Every structure is written in C-alpha cells, then in structure tokens.
Amino acid sequence: MANTIWTTALLVAFTAVLPAQHEPGRFRPKDPDNNPVTAKKVELGRFLFESPLLSRNRKIACSTCHDPAEAFADGLTESRGIFETEVGRNSPTLWGIALHPGFLGELPKPARRPRGRPKRAPLLSLEERCLTPIENPIEMGNSMGQVIRTLKAVDGLRQRFDEAFGKRGAGINGDRIGKAIAAFLRTAEVPRSPYRSFVEGDIDALSDAELRGLQVFRSRGKCAACHTGNYLSDGRIHLVTPIDGLRAKRQTRKQRDRLRDLVERRADEVRHERKRRPDPLTPDKARKGQSLEDVLGANPQERPGGYGTGGISIQARGAQTPTLWDITNTAPYFRDGSVTDLETCVRQHVDEMQSAGSRQMSGCAPSILENPILAQIPKRLRPTYGSVTKIPKPAELNEDEVSDLIAFLGSLSPRKQTRR
C-alpha cells in the first residue's frame, strides 16, 4: 500500500512539470494550421523520405541515415553524405521529432547578444528543417531547384502531390516537399515504452528499480535539467568542455580548427566532384515517361543506399541536447559516436558533468559557450536555439543509483518480447 502511494505521488509530481498544452494528446502535438496531416500526405512524405531522388547523386535518402527499422537512426559511429563524405556526427533518432521544443515555440528567446557574437538565425519550423539536409553540401548536396526538376520528370508524381494537398495545378514545389516529409515525421511518435505508459497514467508500468531510477534522473542525477518535457530534451545547443581521458577528441582550439579545416576540404571535394562529373539529375528525354518503379526499382531492397545526416561539424559548434526516447536501440552514443555501451555512456556523462560543474564553480573553465566558428557556417545551417548559462552538476552517485538510473533509461524503449 505504501509503495502504491509513493508511486502515485511520484507520477503526479513528475507529470506536473510536463507541458500541459498537449493534453490529452501528450505525445502527438496538434498539427499546424497550414499543414494538417492526412493519409495521402503521409504516404507522399514517406515516399520522399525514402527516395534517393532528393540527393544530388541519387545514392542516399533521408531514410539511409534515419532508418525506421533502426529506430530512425543508422547505428554508425559517423554518418556519411554524398560521395561517402563523413558529416562529423552520428545520426540522432527522429522518434517524436514533432515534440522538439524548437518546433513548438517553447524555447525562450535568447539573451541579449554580446558584442562581437554572430547574430542568431530565426527559428525554423519542422517543415523548413526537413529541407536543410537536401541543400547541405556534405549531406545530400543538392539544390531545391534541381530536386523539383528531377521530381517533375517522374510520371504521376505531380498528380500525387496535388491529390495529397487537395489542390490541382499547384504541382511540385519546395514548400510541398517540406510539408509532406514533416507530415510523415509527425506520425513517428515516441515508442510505446513502459515509461510512456507510466506518464499516460499506468502506475504499474515501471518496475521498482525503474521507479528509483526515475527519482535519480529527476533529483541527484540532474538529468532532467536538460532532458525534460515530452521530448526529453530542452532543444538547446550546449558546448561543455570534456574532461581529460573521457573523449578521444578534446575541445581545444587547435582541434576545433582542425575539424573546421576538415569540413572545408570535404566541401571542396564535393564542389570538385560536381565540376568533374555531368549533373546526373538533369531531366532529359530519356528520363521522361519513367514511372516511380522505373526510377527506384521494384524491389525496395535494391534501391540505392548510403549515409548522411547532421550537417556542418557538430564538434565545432556544440551539441544539441538529444532526446532519450528508445535510447537502448540508438547506439552509438554521444555526437561523435565514441561509445557503444549504454552503461559506459551514463558513467562517462555523469563524470563529465560533475567535472564541468566543479570547474564552473571554481571559475577555472567556461561553462557553455557560443562558438566563433558559428559565423563561418551557412546561415540556414546555423544553430537556432539559445543555451542555459549554468551546467547542472550531478551528485556523487553510488553503484545502486547508477544501476537504477540505467534501468530507468531502459524503460524509454519498448520491452523486448520473450519467446515462450
């Protein structure tokens, strides 16, 4: 009886801090007025998400690095774009992406910009964000104009766009491409996991160890300072100096410069490749009249594949707080994909945050920084979110608390079915 009362109190205390405006559809926010989700639009968005026609060389699609069968990630240490160019980070999952605070208007306005720091780009909608990898030179390396010309050369696709949006004659354009993909991603709700059931009112969904882990997550672990809300992320970009020995890549000026130069060389490689080869996507008489099956192949397993996500070097610009949904199925961890084991990931991150918080208190190191390299990133690809000014410092966790915390994180993924 006492345990039931304690569990109920914990549930009430926790759900009270979640955004109330999404009730009762807590994990499926209201569709934007200018892009209501319909079955035909979702079907079109799924096709575009899986289509290599969006990339310049027809070798990668959105789904090659955000594979729905792989928890909307790709399992690689570092994803790759066109011409097998590494993009500087591993793919984040897209589960629940419509819940991202930046797409819901829940991020606070940034503080007054100090003199000399670059001006922030305006917040993007989910529809706009879906288009940025297409034009990123080290991801899909294409232009919206070229994508539209390519799609128009496919028989029946213009009609499919008109049917999805309920207006004849408008055909294919960039706005509709972004809206269709966004409509599909809005159906990628967070997994039906024990923790989701718990938040939705099933107080028996979590085990005792998972309940204790939730308490650590919210209190001594300080995890909820950044991993908060329905998306389990504050949506902000942080740059925390890692401690010696924890990461292979230390955030020193010299290394950041090296990473920046690497990105520039990769971009030069892409530009050189474009000049050396004729554009493979220019519509011509031979391509007119092709069906979708002709272009993509009747067997989905034989369609072109590849890798790519993330954009301009994450290590050089800080890291946005990732969601924790389905975390047991989205390894490797950290933005550089340096850790494949969840327990190691938790222990390292707790140690890192303890060290960063201690140095912050002693004044030995900056806490969360705005990176000067930001000014060299194309405007549309710059970070768009503010950042807190104080690092949450976890308490010294004992082995039982770490074990419980890892158990709770496991509840963010669906239970594995055991065979009888």
Beta strands, then each sheet from edge to edge (+ up, - down):
strand 1: 237-238
strand 2: 319-320
sheet 1: 1+ 2-
end
